[in-house]
Amino acid sequence: MMKYFGEGLSEEHKALNQIIRKKQRTEEAKKIFLDIHKQLHLWNIKEREENEADR
């Protein structure tokens, strides 16, 4: 996954994959998903410098 997310987000994506279908961990999965989403779209939304996902 590093190819798509970079090193930091790749680890978060792995964690999300492990818990996403577990009902008792829904809130944790939502938090991880939103964090990944925010990092992937940070540059576009906030008009900041490119991040590792952009590169």
C-alpha positions as CSV (number, residue, x, y, z in Angstrom):
1,M,0.0,0.0,0.0
2,M,2.9,2.4,0.4
3,K,2.7,2.9,-3.4
4,Y,-0.7,4.6,-2.9
5,F,-0.6,6.1,0.6
6,G,3.1,6.6,1.5
7,E,4.6,5.0,4.6
8,G,2.6,6.7,7.3
9,L,-0.8,6.3,5.8
10,S,0.0,2.7,4.7
11,E,0.1,1.7,8.4
12,E,-3.2,3.4,9.1
13,H,-4.7,1.7,6.1
14,K,-3.5,-1.7,7.4
15,A,-5.1,-1.0,10.8
16,L,-8.4,0.0,9.2
17,N,-8.5,-3.2,7.1
18,Q,-8.1,-5.2,10.3
19,I,-11.1,-3.6,12.1
20,I,-13.5,-2.2,9.5
21,R,-16.0,-5.1,9.6
22,K,-16.0,-5.5,13.4
23,K,-19.2,-3.8,14.8
24,Q,-17.6,-3.3,18.2
25,R,-14.9,-1.2,16.6
26,T,-17.0,0.9,14.2
27,E,-16.1,4.2,15.9
28,E,-12.4,3.5,15.8
29,A,-12.7,2.5,12.1
30,K,-14.5,5.8,11.3
31,K,-11.8,7.8,13.0
32,I,-9.0,6.0,11.1
33,F,-10.9,6.3,7.8
34,L,-11.5,10.1,8.3
35,D,-7.8,10.6,9.3
36,I,-6.7,8.8,6.1
37,H,-9.2,10.8,4.0
38,K,-8.0,14.1,5.6
39,Q,-4.4,13.3,4.8
40,L,-5.1,12.3,1.2
41,H,-7.0,15.5,0.5
42,L,-5.1,17.9,2.7
43,W,-3.3,19.7,-0.1
44,N,-6.4,20.0,-2.3
45,I,-8.8,21.2,0.5
46,K,-6.5,23.5,2.5
47,E,-4.4,24.8,-0.5
48,R,-1.2,23.8,1.2
49,E,2.0,22.3,0.0
50,E,1.8,18.8,-1.5
51,N,2.0,16.0,1.0
52,E,3.4,12.5,0.5
53,A,0.2,11.2,-1.0
54,D,0.3,13.9,-3.6
55,R,3.8,13.1,-4.6
